[in-house]
Amino acid sequence: MIRVIVVEDEKPTLELMTLLIGRHPMLELVGAYTSPFEALERFAETRPDAAFLDVEMPKMGGIALAEKLKAIDGELQVAFTTAYPAYAVEAFRVSAVDYLLKPVTPDDLARVALRFGRSQEIRSALKSAAPSGKAPAVRCLGTFETRGADGRPMSWPTRKTEELFAYLLAYPDRLHGKWQLADLLWPELDEERALHNLHNTVYRLKKSLKTAGVGIELAHGNQGYRFRAQAGLSDLQLLREYGGSEPDTVAVAREAHERVLMLVKGELFAGKDYAWSAGLAVEVASQQAALTRRFAAKLRKSAPSLAKSLMFAYLSESPLDEEVNEELLELLAELGESALFHRHYTQYAERLGAELDAEPSAALRKLAARMNG
């Protein structure tokens, strides 16, 4: 269960949110307030995992309240409710999971609850993934978020500072020419001004990471910059390490299952619009698919439930992957799970038809016919 609080100064909306949360199987309401000050005062007592906050409240709005609550608990997940979609951009400045337009519907709440749940799963898996037992400081899959040594999400001084860090994470251990970086981030500016901006942004980046206690090495030479990161800094780094490995034994695959589970889902830098990352996102998706197939194949005979969970996790983000869908359906048929087989086959076939105007392979159609018989 995900423990949540609601802060909403309009009583009818508060009552509606209370009703919807009470009906949702994943959520447990531990506090409902019309006053943001009362919510802040009782935060340590309620210890929620997540909060639904109204953006427009007198004296203290939801965004200001979120900043105060996250200063107490950096792991708190926040979703905003608002009547004005223009607040969305500002809401994401404090790493909001989502925002809901009023009036909130059951489908809206279900969508956010699912995101809360996925985020909890990923964080739990990330903690077991790092050699030290701590989660990697940087999440690049399914989001882009950097946490300092105190566990709190970092706030970047500028968007370009964050984008430069993303680029360096994407292409570590290589020399990046200063003119190339300047043109990448400021293609609309003349060379001298773009280079001036680059120098300032590098300074801000190094200062921000040092203040947050995030260990990197960014060396400056005549030709440009070279970036090196500490081991286990990001989930992207872990994906690349696992992506090139083959589990030697089933025991190794079992032990790594939770770590692999959190690496096979989530688009690279999801929610960001970095023009340079489109090609890399395709490459990362290919690595996630390959990782899923390798570990599922190793687990298929002796630990089929783990193989299933791995394939379902991957397909939740990449539902049209033909090879993984075929492997999953073949496994379900082997296990005699006919109801799950037919449900998944139907969903896959409908999505193929709607999005690609195609149908499952002849082999899968033949298998489905056998399962029907």
N, C-alpha and C positions, 0 to 999 in steps of 0.2 A: 504494500500500500504506500501511496505517496501522500505525505502529510502536507496539507495546504492551508493557507489563510487567504481571506478575501478582505480587501479594504476598498470600500465604496461608500461615498457620502450620500447617495440616493437610496433610500430604503427599499423602494420597489425593485431596483436592480440588485441590491444586496440580497433580498429575499429570493429573487430568481436564481442568482448564482448559488445561493445556499441549497436551493431545491435541486438544481442540476448536478451539483457536486455530490450531494447525498445519494443521487441515483446512479452515479458512475462507479463501477466496481474497482477501478484503480485508485480512486481518490478518497482520502479521509479528511474531513473538515475539522481543523483544530482551533480555528479562530475566525470570527466574522466581525468586522469593525466598520463603523461609520467615521471614526476619527483616526487619521494616520498617526497621531501622537500616541493614542492608546495602543495601536498595533506595534509601534516602536517600543513602547514601554514594556509590553508583554511578550516581546519577541523571544527573549531568552527562556521564558516559561513555556511557550508553545513549541519551540524548536521545529519549525516547519521545514520541509524539503523544497517547497515552492510557494509562490505567492501570486495571486491575481490582484493587480493594483489599478485603480481608476486613475487615469492621467490627470483629469481636471478636478482637483479638489481645492477648496480654499485654504489659505495659510501654508499648506505643504502639499504640492502636487505629487502624483505617483512617481514621476521620474526622480524627484528629489528624495522621496522616501526610499526608492529602490537603491539609490546610492548609499544612503545611511544603513540600510539593512545589509547590503553586500559588504559594507565596511566591517560589519560584525561577523557575517558568515559569507565568505567568498564562494561557497558551493551553492548558495541559494539560487534557485531557478525562478525567473520572473516572467510573467505574461501580463500585458497591459490591456485594460478595457478602455475604449474611447469612442466617442461619437464622431471624431474628426480624424480621417485617415492621414491627414498632413502630419500628425504627431508620430507616424511610424518611424521616420528616419531618426528623429531624436530618441525614440524609445530604444532603438538598436545601439545607440551610443553606450548604453549601460548593459549591453550583452543580453537583451531580452530574448527569450525563446520564441515569442510570438506576440502578436497583438490582436485583440478581438474587437470588431466593430459592434456597437450596441444596435439593436438588442441581441444579446448572445443567444445562440441556438444550441441544442444538444449536439449537433454535428460539429459546431465550432469548438465546444468544450472537449469533445472526443478527440479532435485533431490535436489540441494542445496537450491533453493528457497523454496521448501517444508520444508526443515529442518529449514531454517530461520523462516518461518511462524509458525511451531510447537513450536519452542523455544520461540517466542514472546507470543504465546497463553499460554504456560506453565508459563512463568514469570508473566504474567498478572494474571493468576489464583492463582499462589502462593502468590502474594501480598494480594489477598483477603482472602487467607486461614489462614494466621497467625493472632493470636489474636490482635497483635499490628498494623495490617495493613501492616506490612513489610513482605517481602518474607522470608521464612526460609533460614538460612545461608547455609544449605547443601542440595543439590539435589542428591538423590540416584537413582531415577527412570528415566531411559532413558539416564543417564549419571552418572558421579560422579564429582561433582564440589562444592567447598567450597568458600564462599565469606566472606570477612572480614567486620568489622563494617562500612567501607567506601564504601561497595558495590562492591569492586573489587575482581576478582578471586584470590585466594591464589596460590602461587607457593610453592610447597613443597621442602624441602631441599634434600630429597631422596624419591625414590619410596616406600621403606619400611615404611617410616613415613606415607605416604598417606594410604598405605594398613593397617597399624596398626589402623589408625583412622577409616577406613571403617569397620574393624572387631569389634571395640568397639561400633560403631554406630549400627551395626547389632545385637549385643548382649549386650545391656546396663543393668545396675543395677544387675550385677552378678560379683562374684569374679573370676578373670582370673588368674590362676596360672602362675607364671613367667616362669617355665620350659615348660609349655604347649604353651605359647606365643612364646617362643624362638624356640621351635620345629616347630611351625606352620609357622613361617616366615623364618627360616633358617634350614630346615631339613637336608641340606647337610653338615652342620658344626658340629664340636664336641660341647659338651654341654657348656663348659666354654666359648668358643668363641661366641657361639650363645647367651649366657646370657649377655656377654659383649655388643654385638650388640644391644640387647634388651634395656639395660639400656641407651645406647646412643640414641636410637631411641625414647624412652619415653621422654627423656630430650628435644630432638629436637621437638617432637610433642607438648609438653606443651609450649615451648618457641614460636613456630610458631603460635599457637592458641592465646596465650596471646598477642603477637605483633599485630595480626590481629583483636583483640577485640572480639573473639568468646568465649562465656562463656561456659565452661565445668568444671567438677570436676573429677580429676583423682587421686584417693587416693592410696597410696602405703603402703602395709603392709608386714609382714614377708612372707605371703603365695603368694602374688601377687598384682594385681591391680584391683580396682573397679572404673568403669566409670559411671558418671551421667551427663546428659545433661539438659540444660535449656528447658523449655516448648517451643514447636514449633521450635526446632532447625533444624529439617530435615523433608523432605516430607515423608520419611519412617516412622518416628515417627507419623506423621499425618495419614498416611494410617493405621497404627496399631490402632490408636485411633478411626478412623471412621470405621475400619473393624469390630470392636466389637459392633457397634451401629446400632440401627434400627430407621429410622426416624419416630417419633411419629405421625406426621401429614403430609399432602401434603405441607402445608406451610413451615414446617421445611425442607422438601426435596427440595422444590423450592429454599429456601434461601441458601442451601448447595450445590446446583447444580454445580456452578462454581468450588468450592473447590473439589468436588468429581470428576469432569471432568478431572482435572489435575492429580488425584491420580490413575486413572484406566488404564493409558497407560504408557508404558516405562518399559523395563526390568531392574531388579535390577543391579546397577553398570555396565550398558551397556558400552561396549568398554574396560572393564577391564578383566583381565584373572585370577582372584583370584580363585584358585582351591577349596578353602573352601566354596565359596559362591554358588556353583551349586545347592545344596540341598535347600538352603535358597531362591534362585531365584524361584524355583518351588513353595515353600510355599507362597512367595509374589504374584506370578501370581495367585494362588488360592484365596488369599485375594482380589485381584483386581477383579476377576470374581465374587466373592460373593458380593462385594460392588456394582458392576454394576447391578447385578440381584435385589438386595434389593431396591436400589433407583429407578431403572427403573420400578419395580413393583408398587412402591408407586406413581410414576408420570404418569403411563400409561393411566389412565382414564381421569384425569383432565388436564394433561399437556403432551400430547403425543409427542409434538415436543421436549421437554426436555428429555423425555425417549429415543426418537430416537437418539438424539445427544450423549447421554451417551453411548448407545450401539454401535453406529458407532465409537465413540472414542476408546472404548475398543477393538472392532474388528479390528481397523486399526493396532493394535499391536499383536492381538491374533486372526487371521482370521478363525481359524479352531475350535473355541469353539462351540460345537454342541448346547448346551443349549441356549446360548445367540443368536446364529444365528436363532434358531427356534423361540425364543421369539420376535426377531426383525421382522422376516418374518410374523409371526402371526399378529403383530401390523400393519405392512404395509398393510396386507390383510384387517384388520378391518377398516383401514382408507381409503380403496379403492385406494391406490397409486399403481396401477397395473404396471406402467412403472418402478418405483423404485423397486417394488417387483421382477419383472422378471430380472432386471439387477443384483440385489444383489443375487438372487437365482442362476442365471447362473454363476456368479463369484464364489460363494461358491461351487457349484457342480463341476466346472472345477478344482478348487484348491483341493477339496477332492480327485478327481480322479487322479490328477497329483502327489500329495504328499503322499496320503495314500492308493491309489488304492481302494477307497471306493465311496459310493454314499450317497446322503442325506437319512434321515430316511424315512420309508414308510409313516409316517404322513405328512412329508413335501412334498414328491412326490405327495401325494393325494391332498394336498392344492394347489400345483402348477398346477395340472391338473384342479382343480376347477377354478383357476384364469384364465387359458387359455380358459375355457368355457365361 
